[in-house]
Amino acid sequence: MNLNLLIENLTNPALLFFVLGIIAVVLKSDLEIPANSSKFISLYLLFAIGFKGGQELSHEKFTTEIAWSMLFGISISILIPLYTFFVLRRKLSVFDSGAIAAAYGSVSAVTFVTAASYLESQQMALHGHMVAIMALMESPAIIIGLILISLNNKEETNQIKKREVLKHSFTNGSVLLILGSLVIGFLASAKQAEGIKPFTNDLFKGFLAIFLLDMGITSGRKLKSFFSFGWFPFLFALLIPLVNGSLFALLSSFVTHDVANRFIFAILAASASYIAVPAAMKITVPKANPGLFLPMALAVTFPINITVGMPLYFLIVQNT
């Protein structure tokens, strides 16, 4: 691995703020980001990346490559839950296995946003259609995870409320906001977009740093209880994203040769949802333990992706 690339990513201010959040918890500091502020910042990040993606998309021509890329993205979100579920079932319950499989098949919008910032640091642009692909990948993984639970669940009293999950997977706030912002960015002219550029572009990295500080605090608080489940969930959360990211970084060469797009595909495959999937599972699978799948996605997979993962996936797509 390119050592300079790794060092550059490890000294990124956004990542260091994430580490600061964990340190604050270890030191028992009273540092915290108010819940309303944290929610606003997360909405802002989704809005900004969606709007900028829409602007980029308005300059793109719809091609067969984009069509294949969309199909490839949806395939990723279906395939990952299918094989991770059976790995997880060796040690965990049907409910936990399905919830975790869905989380790892779905995507993390914050990891995606961090990856977009990483591309910018490499003087590369995020293409608009990749934002649409990210949004399209949320729902299939949730649905597959729930189907797997239904097929393997022997308890009739705990059947899945299919109508509720279908509704939630398509009306989830983060999905709706990023898709809506994408459409608005697509419809807005360059002159109109220029008027809000200071908000969508100039403030972005600062808000991202504060949000990752909040993510660090949240992760630090969940680590202690998470380790009570033993080593299997930790090793899964550590290794599976690197396997998924590397595998789909290689496979993405069959649908596109663009380095930026392939890097984003790797990130989408490697990331795990800790917003959309937990919300869906809370409604439909109350027996799934959030004290297990939330720390896996947020406290282990997220930091491994933004430290080791991103330089690794970027190196793979540059050299294959």
C-alpha positions as CSV (number, residue, x, y, z in Angstrom):
1,M,0.0,0.0,0.0
2,N,1.2,3.5,-0.8
3,L,2.4,4.7,2.7
4,N,2.1,8.4,1.8
5,L,-1.6,7.9,0.9
6,L,-2.3,6.1,4.2
7,I,-0.5,8.8,6.2
8,E,-2.4,11.5,4.3
9,N,-5.7,9.8,5.2
10,L,-4.8,9.2,8.8
11,T,-3.9,12.9,9.3
12,N,-7.1,14.1,7.6
13,P,-8.8,16.6,10.0
14,A,-12.2,15.0,9.6
15,L,-10.8,11.6,10.8
16,L,-8.9,13.2,13.6
17,F,-12.1,14.8,14.9
18,F,-13.6,11.3,14.9
19,V,-10.7,10.0,17.0
20,L,-11.1,13.1,19.3
21,G,-14.7,12.0,19.9
22,I,-13.6,8.6,21.1
23,I,-10.8,10.1,23.3
24,A,-13.4,12.4,24.9
25,V,-15.5,9.3,25.9
26,V,-12.4,7.5,27.2
27,L,-11.4,10.5,29.3
28,K,-15.1,10.8,30.5
29,S,-15.3,14.3,29.2
30,D,-18.7,16.1,29.1
31,L,-18.0,17.0,25.4
32,E,-21.1,16.3,23.3
33,I,-22.9,17.7,20.2
34,P,-26.5,18.6,21.0
35,A,-28.9,16.0,19.4
36,N,-30.8,18.7,17.3
37,S,-27.5,20.1,16.0
38,S,-26.3,16.6,15.1
39,K,-29.5,15.9,13.2
40,F,-29.3,19.2,11.4
41,I,-25.7,18.5,10.3
42,S,-26.5,15.0,9.0
43,L,-29.4,16.5,7.0
44,Y,-27.1,19.2,5.7
45,L,-24.5,16.6,4.5
46,L,-27.2,14.5,2.7
47,F,-28.7,17.7,1.1
48,A,-25.3,19.0,0.0
49,I,-24.0,15.8,-1.5
50,G,-27.4,15.2,-3.2
51,F,-27.6,18.7,-4.6
52,K,-24.0,18.6,-5.9
53,G,-24.7,15.2,-7.4
54,G,-27.7,16.5,-9.2
55,Q,-25.7,19.3,-10.7
56,E,-23.1,16.8,-11.9
57,L,-25.8,14.6,-13.2
58,S,-27.3,17.4,-15.3
59,H,-24.1,17.6,-17.2
60,E,-23.9,13.8,-17.9
61,K,-25.5,12.0,-20.8
62,F,-27.4,8.8,-19.9
63,T,-25.3,5.9,-21.3
64,T,-25.3,2.1,-21.2
65,E,-22.4,2.4,-18.8
66,I,-24.6,4.3,-16.3
67,A,-27.4,1.8,-16.8
68,W,-25.1,-1.1,-16.1
69,S,-23.6,0.8,-13.1
70,M,-27.1,1.2,-11.6
71,L,-27.8,-2.5,-12.1
72,F,-24.3,-3.4,-10.6
73,G,-25.0,-1.2,-7.5
74,I,-28.4,-2.9,-6.9
75,S,-26.8,-6.3,-7.4
76,I,-24.2,-5.5,-4.7
77,S,-26.9,-4.6,-2.2
78,I,-28.7,-8.0,-2.9
79,L,-25.6,-10.2,-3.0
80,I,-23.9,-9.1,0.2
81,P,-26.8,-9.9,2.6
82,L,-27.2,-13.3,0.9
83,Y,-23.7,-14.6,1.8
84,T,-23.1,-12.6,5.0
85,F,-26.3,-14.0,6.5
86,F,-25.0,-17.6,6.4
87,V,-21.6,-16.6,7.8
88,L,-23.4,-14.8,10.7
89,R,-25.8,-17.7,11.3
90,R,-22.9,-19.9,12.5
91,K,-22.7,-17.8,15.7
92,L,-25.8,-15.6,15.9
93,S,-29.6,-15.8,16.0
94,V,-31.8,-15.6,12.9
95,F,-32.9,-12.1,13.9
96,D,-29.4,-10.7,14.6
97,S,-28.0,-12.3,11.4
98,G,-30.7,-10.8,9.2
99,A,-30.3,-7.4,10.7
100,I,-26.5,-7.4,10.4
101,A,-26.7,-8.8,6.9
102,A,-29.1,-6.0,5.9
103,A,-26.8,-3.4,7.4
104,Y,-23.8,-4.6,5.5
105,G,-25.7,-4.9,2.2
106,S,-27.1,-1.4,2.6
107,V,-24.9,1.7,2.6
108,S,-23.6,4.4,5.0
109,A,-24.4,7.8,3.7
110,V,-21.8,9.4,6.0
111,T,-19.1,7.0,4.7
112,F,-20.2,7.9,1.2
113,V,-19.9,11.6,2.0
114,T,-16.4,11.1,3.5
115,A,-15.4,9.2,0.4
116,A,-16.6,12.1,-1.8
117,S,-14.3,14.4,0.3
118,Y,-11.5,11.9,-0.1
119,L,-11.9,11.9,-3.9
120,E,-11.7,15.7,-3.9
121,S,-8.4,15.5,-2.0
122,Q,-7.2,13.3,-4.9
123,Q,-8.3,15.9,-7.4
124,M,-11.1,13.7,-8.7
125,A,-14.8,14.5,-9.1
126,L,-17.8,12.5,-7.8
127,H,-20.1,11.8,-10.7
128,G,-23.7,12.6,-10.2
129,H,-25.1,9.2,-11.1
130,M,-23.1,7.6,-8.3
131,V,-25.3,9.6,-5.8
132,A,-28.4,8.1,-7.4
133,I,-26.9,4.6,-7.2
134,M,-26.1,5.1,-3.5
135,A,-29.8,6.0,-2.8
136,L,-31.0,3.0,-4.9
137,M,-28.9,0.6,-2.8
138,E,-30.6,1.4,0.6
139,S,-33.9,-0.6,0.1
140,P,-32.9,-3.9,-1.6
141,A,-30.6,-4.9,1.2
142,I,-33.3,-4.2,3.9
143,I,-35.8,-6.3,1.9
144,I,-33.4,-9.2,1.3
145,G,-32.4,-9.2,5.0
146,L,-36.1,-9.4,6.0
147,I,-36.8,-12.2,3.5
148,L,-33.9,-14.2,4.9
149,I,-35.3,-13.8,8.5
150,S,-38.8,-14.8,7.3
151,L,-37.5,-17.9,5.5
152,N,-35.3,-19.0,8.5
153,N,-37.6,-17.9,11.3
154,K,-39.4,-20.9,12.9
155,E,-41.4,-18.7,15.4
156,E,-44.8,-17.9,13.9
157,T,-45.4,-15.2,16.5
158,N,-42.5,-13.2,15.1
159,Q,-43.3,-13.0,11.5
160,I,-42.2,-9.9,9.6
161,K,-44.6,-7.0,8.9
162,K,-43.8,-6.9,5.2
163,R,-46.0,-3.9,4.3
164,E,-44.4,-1.8,7.0
165,V,-40.9,-2.5,5.9
166,L,-41.6,-1.9,2.2
167,K,-43.1,1.4,3.0
168,H,-40.2,2.4,5.3
169,S,-37.5,1.3,3.0
170,F,-38.8,3.6,0.3
171,T,-39.9,6.6,2.4
172,N,-36.8,6.6,4.8
173,G,-35.9,10.2,5.5
174,S,-32.2,9.9,4.4
175,V,-33.2,8.2,1.1
176,L,-35.9,10.7,0.5
177,L,-33.7,13.7,1.2
178,I,-30.8,12.6,-0.9
179,L,-33.0,11.6,-3.9
180,G,-35.0,14.8,-3.5
181,S,-31.9,17.0,-3.4
182,L,-30.5,15.1,-6.4
183,V,-33.6,15.9,-8.4
184,I,-33.6,19.6,-7.3
185,G,-29.9,19.9,-8.2
186,F,-30.6,18.3,-11.5
187,L,-33.4,20.8,-12.3
188,A,-31.5,23.9,-11.0
189,S,-29.5,25.9,-13.6
190,A,-25.8,26.6,-13.0
191,K,-26.7,30.2,-12.2
192,Q,-29.3,29.2,-9.6
193,A,-26.8,26.7,-8.1
194,E,-24.2,29.4,-7.8
195,G,-26.4,31.3,-5.4
196,I,-26.2,28.6,-2.7
197,K,-22.7,27.4,-3.5
198,P,-21.2,29.0,-0.3
199,F,-23.6,26.8,1.6
200,T,-23.4,23.6,-0.4
201,N,-19.6,23.7,-1.0
202,D,-17.6,26.0,1.2
203,L,-19.1,24.9,4.5
204,F,-19.1,21.2,3.7
205,K,-15.8,20.1,5.1
206,G,-16.3,22.0,8.4
207,F,-19.7,20.4,8.9
208,L,-18.3,17.0,8.1
209,A,-15.6,17.4,10.7
210,I,-18.1,18.3,13.4
211,F,-20.4,15.4,12.4
212,L,-17.5,12.9,12.6
213,L,-16.7,14.3,16.1
214,D,-20.2,13.4,17.1
215,M,-19.9,10.0,15.4
216,G,-16.7,9.4,17.5
217,I,-18.5,10.2,20.7
218,T,-21.4,7.9,19.8
219,S,-19.0,5.1,18.8
220,G,-16.9,5.5,22.0
221,R,-20.1,5.1,24.2
222,K,-21.1,1.8,22.4
223,L,-17.7,0.0,22.4
224,K,-17.8,-1.3,26.0
225,S,-21.1,-3.1,25.7
226,F,-20.3,-4.3,22.2
227,F,-17.2,-6.3,23.4
228,S,-19.4,-8.3,25.8
229,F,-20.6,-10.3,22.7
230,G,-17.2,-11.8,22.2
231,W,-14.7,-11.7,19.3
232,F,-16.9,-13.0,16.4
233,P,-18.9,-9.8,15.8
234,F,-15.7,-7.7,16.1
235,L,-13.8,-9.8,13.6
236,F,-16.7,-9.8,11.2
237,A,-17.1,-6.0,11.4
238,L,-13.4,-5.6,10.9
239,L,-12.8,-8.1,8.0
240,I,-16.0,-8.2,6.0
241,P,-15.9,-4.6,4.9
242,L,-12.3,-5.0,3.6
243,V,-13.3,-8.2,1.8
244,N,-16.4,-6.6,0.3
245,G,-14.6,-3.4,-0.7
246,S,-11.7,-5.1,-2.3
247,L,-13.8,-7.7,-4.1
248,F,-16.2,-5.2,-5.7
249,A,-13.4,-2.8,-6.4
250,L,-12.1,-5.5,-8.7
251,L,-15.4,-6.6,-10.1
252,S,-16.4,-2.9,-10.9
253,S,-13.9,-3.0,-13.7
254,F,-16.5,-5.0,-15.7
255,V,-19.0,-2.1,-15.7
256,T,-16.7,1.0,-15.7
257,H,-13.1,2.0,-16.1
258,D,-13.5,5.3,-14.3
259,V,-11.3,5.3,-11.2
260,A,-13.6,7.6,-9.2
261,N,-16.7,5.5,-9.9
262,R,-14.9,2.2,-9.1
263,F,-13.6,3.7,-5.8
264,I,-17.2,4.7,-4.9
265,F,-18.5,1.2,-5.7
266,A,-15.9,-0.2,-3.4
267,I,-16.9,2.2,-0.6
268,L,-20.6,1.4,-1.1
269,A,-19.9,-2.4,-0.9
270,A,-17.7,-1.9,2.2
271,S,-19.9,0.4,4.2
272,A,-22.6,-0.6,6.6
273,S,-25.8,1.3,7.4
274,Y,-26.3,2.6,10.9
275,I,-29.2,4.9,10.2
276,A,-31.7,3.4,7.7
277,V,-31.3,-0.3,8.6
278,P,-31.5,0.1,12.4
279,A,-34.6,2.3,11.9
280,A,-36.3,-0.4,9.7
281,M,-35.3,-3.2,12.1
282,K,-36.7,-1.4,15.1
283,I,-40.1,-1.4,13.4
284,T,-40.1,-4.8,11.9
285,V,-37.7,-7.0,13.8
286,P,-37.8,-5.9,17.5
287,K,-35.9,-9.2,18.4
288,A,-32.8,-8.0,16.6
289,N,-30.3,-6.6,19.1
290,P,-29.3,-2.9,18.3
291,G,-26.6,-3.2,20.9
292,L,-24.9,-5.6,18.4
293,F,-25.4,-4.4,14.9
294,L,-25.2,-0.7,15.6
295,P,-21.7,-0.8,17.2
296,M,-20.5,-3.2,14.5
297,A,-21.4,-0.7,11.8
298,L,-20.6,2.5,13.6
299,A,-17.7,1.7,16.0
300,V,-15.8,-0.9,13.9
301,T,-16.6,-0.8,10.2
302,F,-16.9,2.9,9.8
303,P,-13.5,3.8,11.2
304,I,-11.8,0.8,9.4
305,N,-13.2,2.1,6.1
306,I,-12.0,5.7,6.6
307,T,-8.5,4.7,7.8
308,V,-7.3,1.6,6.1
309,G,-10.2,0.9,3.6
310,M,-10.1,4.1,1.5
311,P,-6.4,4.0,0.7
312,L,-6.7,0.2,0.0
313,Y,-9.7,0.5,-2.3
314,F,-8.2,3.5,-4.1
315,L,-4.9,1.6,-4.7
316,I,-6.8,-1.4,-6.1
317,V,-8.9,0.6,-8.6
318,Q,-5.8,2.6,-9.7
319,N,-3.8,-0.6,-10.4
320,T,-6.4,-3.0,-11.9
